[in-house]
């Protein structure tokens, strides 16, 4: 049995992001849409969820569940990405807009892991 490159890539990306959310939450606070209320619980919760999902993806027995969790998380992050587009201007807004389409292949990869494809 070889390494599932998609699962490993998602685990590294989500695990790294989860660590950053917990160690440097101020970096992410502004990305939480104000309509959701205080940012810090969302940042902390998403960091914990990312780490848990990375753990699920890393273990073959829970990889499928990790794929479903990753797809859900990545879809749930879309409002934050849209908020960054709304909150930024100029070149930074262009970069935020350019990042948005990358959610689609990431969710697709997570769904492939979930389905064992």
N, C-alpha and C positions, 0 to 999 in steps of 0.2 A: 504494500500500500504506500503510495507516494504522498508527498505533501500537497495539500489542497492550496494552491497559490492564491486563489480568490479569498478563501477563509483566512489564510495567513496575512494577506494584505489588509483585509478589513480589521483583523484583530490588532495588527500593529497600528493602523490609523486610529481606530477607536480607543485602543489602550493609551496611545500617546496623547490623544486629545483629552481623555479622561483624567490623566495625570495632570495635564496643564490646567484643566478646569479646577482641580482641587488645590494645586499649588499656587496658581496665579488667577484667582477668580475675578479680580478687577479687570483683567484683560477681556473678559467675556460679559461682564455685567451690562455694558452699554448695548450689547446685541439683543438683549431680551426685550421684546416689544413691551412698551409701558402698559399696554392694555392688560398684560398678564399679572400686573402687580409687582411687588418687590422682586428684584432680579436675583439676589443671592440664593434663595432657595432653589430657583430654577437652574442656576449655574451649578450649584452643588449636586442637585439631583441628577442633572444630565451627566455630570462627571462620574458619579457612582454608577449610573446606568450604562455609560460607555465602558467602564472597567468591567462590570459584570458581563456585558455582552462580549467583550474581548475574551474573557475567560471561557464563556460558553463556546465561542468560535475556536478556541485553541484546543479543546478536548474533543476527539472524534465522537465520543458517545453523546455529546450535547451540541455538536456542530450544527445540526439542522435547526434546533431551537435557537441557537445563536444567530443563524441566518435570518430567521423570522424576526428576532429581536432587533437585529441590525437594520433590516428593511423598515421596521416600524420607527426606530430612532431616527434614521436618515430622513424619513418622510416627516417626522415630527419637527425636525430642525428647519424645514422650509420656511415657516413664519419668521424665524430669526434671520434667515438669509434675506427674506424680503424686507424685513425691517432695516437691515444694513443698507440695502439699496435706497430705502426711503430716507434714512438718516444721513447718508453721505452725499457728497457732491463732487463734481469734476472727475479727475482721474481715479480717485478712490471709489467713486460710484461705478465707474466703468469696470473696474476690477471686480467689484461685488457682483455686478450684472454678469460678467464673464464666468464667474464661479458657479452661478445658479445651474446652468445646464449639466454640470458635472454630477449633480445629485442623481440624475436619471441613470447613468451607467453604474453608479455606486449602489443604488437601490436594486437595479437589475442583477448585479453581482451578488448582492445579499440574498435575493430571491433564488438565484441559481444554487447558492450554498444551501439554502433552506430546503430546496427540492432535491438536493443531491445530484444535480446535473453537472 
